[in-house]
Amino acid sequence: MSFSELTCLPVDDIEGNPLLRREALYITSPYLKSISNLRGRLTEVEILKRLALIGAMKKEVNLSSSTFASSIGSSPQTASRRLSALEEEGYIARIVSNEGQRVRITDEGVLRLKAEYRDYQKIFEDLQVVRIRGRVAAGLGEGQYYISRAGYRLQFSDKLGFDPSPGTLNLKLNEPFALNDSDSKSVRIEGFCDEGRTFGACWCRPVKINGIKGAIVRPERTSYPASLLELIAPVNLREALGLSDGDEVEVALE
């Protein structure tokens, strides 16, 4: 039985038939899990926002579990679990003592809030396109090696719609930029093994670079700062746009 067939059945028929109840639970469980995951994601951002509003983006703040629980409408136990989850994700740093706890939002947490902020910009400022600007910076010369690997190129072609020119264009931004699954248009490129070596997964985000179709690419695990942006495109961006180190480039997230 499909999900659409299930929704056509009267509720009484399902409740009165043990086999149908079991079938309904089996069919709907993936959807319920997706809703649960989304709810968790929204709660995560909401809690970060509450922490930011009491100053935790700028400094450590003293936090009472009971007071904070009241502010987010939960029990102290639930609030504590939420904070622990944020700490495990690397979004906050905590120091817990007998006197209470001190909390500060980490750089990763700030990036998560900024990603949410860009979405609100689109809603309230009627922005169809978010633009970020940076200046061309010299890279380490490793982009060509990684981008040319077949395990990546095949996925770029399939998921992004183009075969990238070897290498990346690096931009130095004025502020950090977050790229992860919180952006609905982000695309995950899976890791793989090749010639006895493991190549890690990365996130991509389709963009236009001074009008040229391309994508931001960022490894899941990287030592690069979040203020450094790596771009790929079906053409050599430096040559196509006549760029030199220090030139300003506009990236449009549509």
C-alpha positions in Angstrom: 0.0 0.0 0.0 1.3 3.5 -0.9 1.0 6.7 1.2 -1.6 8.2 -1.1 -3.7 5.0 -0.9 -3.5 5.1 2.9 -4.8 8.7 3.0 -7.9 7.7 1.1 -9.0 5.2 3.7 -11.5 6.2 6.4 -9.8 6.6 9.8 -12.3 4.2 11.4 -11.4 1.5 8.9 -7.7 1.8 9.9 -8.3 1.9 13.6 -10.5 -1.1 13.5 -8.1 -3.3 11.5 -4.8 -4.4 13.3 -3.2 -5.2 9.9 -4.0 -1.7 8.5 -2.8 0.0 11.7 0.5 -1.8 11.4 0.7 -0.9 7.7 -0.1 2.7 8.5 2.6 2.9 11.1 5.2 1.4 8.7 4.3 3.8 5.9 4.1 7.0 7.9 7.2 6.4 10.1 9.6 8.0 7.6 7.4 11.1 7.4 7.1 11.3 11.1 10.9 11.0 11.5 11.4 13.8 9.0 9.0 16.1 10.9 10.8 15.2 14.1 14.2 16.1 12.6 12.8 19.4 11.3 11.4 20.2 14.7 14.7 19.5 16.3 16.4 21.8 13.8 14.0 24.6 14.5 14.5 24.3 18.3 18.2 24.4 17.8 18.1 27.7 16.0 15.5 29.1 18.4 17.7 28.3 21.5 20.7 29.9 19.8 18.6 33.0 19.1 17.6 33.2 22.8 21.2 32.9 23.9 22.3 35.6 21.4 19.6 37.9 22.7 21.0 37.8 26.2 24.5 38.6 24.9 26.1 35.1 24.5 27.4 36.0 21.0 29.7 38.7 22.5 30.7 37.2 25.8 30.2 34.4 28.3 26.9 34.8 30.1 25.8 33.3 33.4 22.8 31.0 32.8 20.3 29.6 35.3 18.8 26.4 34.0 15.4 27.1 35.5 15.3 30.7 34.3 16.4 29.7 30.8 13.9 26.8 30.8 11.1 29.3 31.4 12.3 31.5 28.6 12.0 28.6 26.1 8.9 27.1 27.5 10.4 23.8 28.7 11.3 21.9 31.8 14.8 22.5 33.3 15.7 18.9 32.3 14.7 19.5 28.6 16.5 22.8 28.6 19.7 21.1 29.9 19.4 18.5 27.2 19.0 21.1 24.5 22.1 23.0 25.7 24.1 19.7 25.8 23.1 19.0 22.2 24.2 22.4 21.1 27.5 21.9 22.9 28.0 18.5 21.2 27.3 20.2 17.8 30.0 22.8 18.6 27.5 25.7 18.6 28.1 26.7 22.2 30.9 26.4 24.8 29.9 25.8 28.4 31.6 25.9 31.8 29.5 24.1 34.4 30.2 24.5 38.1 28.4 24.2 41.4 27.4 27.9 41.1 25.8 27.4 37.8 27.0 27.6 34.2 28.5 30.1 31.8 27.7 29.9 28.1 29.0 31.5 25.0 28.0 31.0 21.3 31.0 29.7 19.3 32.0 30.8 15.8 30.2 27.8 14.4 27.0 28.8 16.3 27.3 32.4 14.9 27.6 30.9 11.4 24.4 28.9 12.0 22.5 32.0 13.1 23.8 34.0 10.1 22.5 31.3 7.8 19.1 31.7 9.4 19.4 35.4 9.0 19.9 35.2 5.3 16.6 33.3 5.0 14.8 36.0 7.0 16.4 38.6 4.7 14.7 36.9 1.7 11.3 36.9 3.6 11.2 40.3 5.0 13.3 42.3 2.7 11.8 40.7 -0.4 15.3 39.6 -1.5 15.3 37.0 -4.3 19.1 37.0 -4.4 21.5 37.2 -1.5 24.9 38.7 -2.6 28.2 38.3 -0.8 31.5 40.0 -1.9 35.1 39.1 -1.4 38.5 39.7 -2.8 40.5 37.2 -4.8 43.2 35.5 -2.7 46.0 33.1 -3.6 45.3 29.5 -2.8 47.6 26.6 -1.8 47.4 25.0 -5.2 45.6 21.9 -4.0 42.3 22.7 -5.6 43.2 21.3 -9.0 44.3 18.0 -7.6 41.0 17.5 -5.6 38.6 18.9 -8.2 40.0 16.7 -10.9 39.3 13.4 -9.0 36.7 11.3 -10.8 34.9 10.6 -7.6 34.2 14.3 -7.2 33.8 15.3 -10.8 31.1 12.7 -11.5 29.1 14.0 -8.6 29.6 17.7 -9.5 28.3 16.9 -13.0 25.3 15.0 -11.7 24.3 17.2 -8.8 25.5 20.7 -10.0 24.9 20.3 -13.7 28.4 21.1 -14.8 31.9 19.6 -15.1 34.2 22.0 -13.2 37.4 23.4 -14.6 40.3 22.1 -12.6 41.2 24.3 -9.6 39.2 26.7 -7.4 39.0 30.5 -7.1 39.5 31.6 -3.5 37.8 34.7 -2.1 38.6 36.3 1.2 35.4 37.6 2.8 34.9 40.4 5.3 33.0 38.0 7.6 32.5 34.2 8.0 30.1 32.4 5.7 28.2 29.3 6.8 27.6 26.4 4.3 25.8 23.3 5.5 22.5 21.4 5.3 20.6 24.4 6.9 20.5 25.9 3.4 17.8 24.0 1.4 19.9 24.6 -1.8 23.1 23.1 -0.4 24.2 19.9 -2.1 26.3 17.2 -0.3 29.1 15.6 -2.3 29.8 12.2 -0.8 33.3 11.1 0.1 35.0 8.1 -1.5 38.1 6.0 -1.6 40.5 6.1 -4.6 44.0 4.5 -5.0 44.1 3.5 -1.3 43.3 7.1 -0.2 40.1 8.4 1.4 38.6 11.6 0.1 36.2 13.4 2.4 32.7 14.7 1.8 32.0 18.3 1.0 29.1 20.7 0.7 28.3 22.8 -2.4 26.0 25.7 -3.0 25.0 26.7 -6.6 25.8 30.4 -7.2 26.6 32.9 -9.9 30.0 34.5 -9.9 29.9 37.9 -11.6 27.2 36.3 -13.8 28.9 32.9 -14.4 27.2 29.7 -13.2 29.3 28.0 -10.5 29.2 26.8 -6.9 30.7 27.3 -3.5 32.5 24.2 -2.3 33.6 23.5 1.3 34.9 20.3 2.8 33.0 18.9 5.8 36.3 18.8 7.6 38.7 21.7 6.8 41.3 23.8 8.5 40.4 26.7 6.3 38.7 29.7 8.1 35.0 30.2 7.4 35.9 33.6 5.9 37.6 31.9 3.0 35.3 30.9 0.1 36.3 28.4 -2.6 34.5 28.6 -5.9 34.3 26.2 -8.8 32.8 26.7 -12.3 32.8 25.1 -15.7 35.4 27.7 -16.8 38.6 29.0 -15.3 37.2 32.0 -13.4 40.5 33.9 -13.2 40.9 33.8 -17.0 37.2 34.2 -17.9 36.8 37.3 -15.6 40.3 38.6 -16.0 40.9 38.5 -12.2 44.0 39.1 -10.2 44.7 38.8 -6.4 42.9 41.5 -4.5 40.1 42.1 -7.1 36.6 42.2 -5.8 34.1 39.5 -6.8 30.4 39.3 -6.3 28.8 36.0 -5.6 25.0 35.7 -5.9 23.1 33.0 -4.0 19.8 32.7 -5.9 
